[in-house]
Amino acid sequence: MPVWDPNLYLKYADERARPAADLIAQIHLEAPARIVDLGCGPGNSTEQLRRRWPNAAITGVDNSPEMLAQAKAKHPEWQWVLGDIETWNPEPAVDLIFSNAAFHWVAGHATLFRGMINGVAAGGALAVQMPNNFHSPAHSVMREAALSGDPRWAKATVAVPNTLTVHPPAFYYDVLRKHASRVDIWETEYQQVMDGPRAVFDWIRSTSMRPYLDRLPDVEQRQLFEELCLEGIQEAYRPNDQGKVLFPYRRMFIVAYR
Ligand SMILES: C[S@@+](CC[C@H](N)C(=O)[O-])C[C@H]1O[C@@H](n2cnc3c(N)ncnc32)[C@H](O)[C@@H]1O
């Protein structure tokens, strides 16, 4: 399980908030009584859910104590639970199971999505957003750094983590349609304007680089890995005359109704 740094994650809070807002805008539920935000992180997505449905009972669930501490500090009166998405069991059935940018950390999506949609109460919905950006240069750079024979890197090869999994839309449609009255799936590629390649590096360092860094035993190796990634990012994302970089970011959205 990667160790999360809530402050680094929140550095791009606006860019990270938009997909959750876009997902919430497409959830056609009047007044869900019980909502669960799985992988709630520091509580930003939970805040958006609270704004949309102020009277709902909302529980934020996350397996990172650091992220939950941040969420609790902001909203001590809300319900936060330390728990794992993989083993989480809705009891009783909830009206909205919501997850923004977390399910891609969990393997076994057929079982996961089947379990989730069956955990939704009649008339409720499962709403999920996952990054689907794993073929971008940013990810290639990390894979190449992990497998590279760079002399500074020496023998400390890093196994490429395999938990960041997102399948094609048809996969989710097939799994969900048997248990849902309606399934709505779409993808959006956000064209994020970043303050240069360093900002792209910081973005991935706070999320998808965590599993690589966590596999490296000492600080020196982690620093080397980061250096290699930064070099690759600088190569792949060239700044324009104002120092800005366009960082395309594709995300998949799923809303399935019971
Ligand atoms: C990218 S953050 C998203 C946070 C929040 N939903 C938002 O929209 O800002 C991903 C979160 O998923 C959590 N997470 C990852 N794998 C998890 C798991 N198996 N069980 C529970 N939480 C998990 C991480 O701890 C992290 O807080």
Ligand as a Chemical Component Dictionary entry (heavy atoms), coordinates in Angstrom:
data_LIG
# 
_chem_comp.id                   LIG 
_chem_comp.type                 NON-POLYMER 
_chem_comp.pdbx_formal_charge   0 
_chem_comp.three_letter_code    LIG 
# 
loop_
_chem_comp_atom.comp_id 
_chem_comp_atom.atom_id 
_chem_comp_atom.alt_atom_id 
_chem_comp_atom.type_symbol 
_chem_comp_atom.charge 
_chem_comp_atom.model_Cartn_x 
_chem_comp_atom.model_Cartn_y 
_chem_comp_atom.model_Cartn_z 
_chem_comp_atom.pdbx_ordinal 
LIG C1  C1  C 0  -6.118  9.902  -5.612 1  
LIG S1  S1  S 1  -6.762  9.795  -3.980 2  
LIG C2  C2  C 0  -8.451  10.296 -4.194 3  
LIG C3  C3  C 0  -9.001  10.983 -2.976 4  
LIG C4  C4  C 0  -10.409 11.578 -3.108 5  
LIG N1  N1  N 0  -11.399 10.600 -3.499 6  
LIG C5  C5  C 0  -10.450 12.769 -4.048 7  
LIG O1  O1  O 0  -11.276 12.772 -4.949 8  
LIG O2  O2  O -1 -9.645  13.708 -3.867 9  
LIG C6  C6  C 0  -6.901  8.051  -3.812 10 
LIG C7  C7  C 0  -7.255  7.605  -2.419 11 
LIG O3  O3  O 0  -7.612  6.215  -2.469 12 
LIG C8  C8  C 0  -7.129  5.620  -1.293 13 
LIG N2  N2  N 0  -7.008  4.182  -1.530 14 
LIG C9  C9  C 0  -6.210  3.552  -2.419 15 
LIG N3  N3  N 0  -6.376  2.219  -2.338 16 
LIG C10 C10 C 0  -7.306  2.009  -1.369 17 
LIG C11 C11 C 0  -7.911  0.845  -0.817 18 
LIG N4  N4  N 0  -7.586  -0.378 -1.268 19 
LIG N5  N5  N 0  -8.809  1.009  0.157  20 
LIG C12 C12 C 0  -9.148  2.239  0.615  21 
LIG N6  N6  N 0  -8.621  3.375  0.126  22 
LIG C13 C13 C 0  -7.710  3.262  -0.856 23 
LIG C14 C14 C 0  -5.807  6.308  -1.016 24 
LIG O4  O4  O 0  -5.421  6.169  0.324  25 
LIG C15 C15 C 0  -6.137  7.738  -1.409 26 
LIG O5  O5  O 0  -6.560  8.493  -0.315 27 
# 
loop_
_chem_comp_bond.comp_id 
_chem_comp_bond.atom_id_1 
_chem_comp_bond.atom_id_2 
_chem_comp_bond.value_order 
_chem_comp_bond.pdbx_ordinal 
LIG C1  S1  SING 1  
LIG S1  C2  SING 2  
LIG S1  C6  SING 3  
LIG C2  C3  SING 4  
LIG C3  C4  SING 5  
LIG C4  N1  SING 6  
LIG C4  C5  SING 7  
LIG C5  O1  DOUB 8  
LIG C5  O2  SING 9  
LIG C6  C7  SING 10 
LIG C7  O3  SING 11 
LIG C7  C15 SING 12 
LIG O3  C8  SING 13 
LIG C8  N2  SING 14 
LIG C8  C14 SING 15 
LIG N2  C9  SING 16 
LIG N2  C13 SING 17 
LIG C9  N3  DOUB 18 
LIG N3  C10 SING 19 
LIG C10 C11 SING 20 
LIG C10 C13 DOUB 21 
LIG C11 N4  SING 22 
LIG C11 N5  DOUB 23 
LIG N5  C12 SING 24 
LIG C12 N6  DOUB 25 
LIG N6  C13 SING 26 
LIG C14 O4  SING 27 
LIG C14 C15 SING 28 
LIG C15 O5  SING 29 
# 
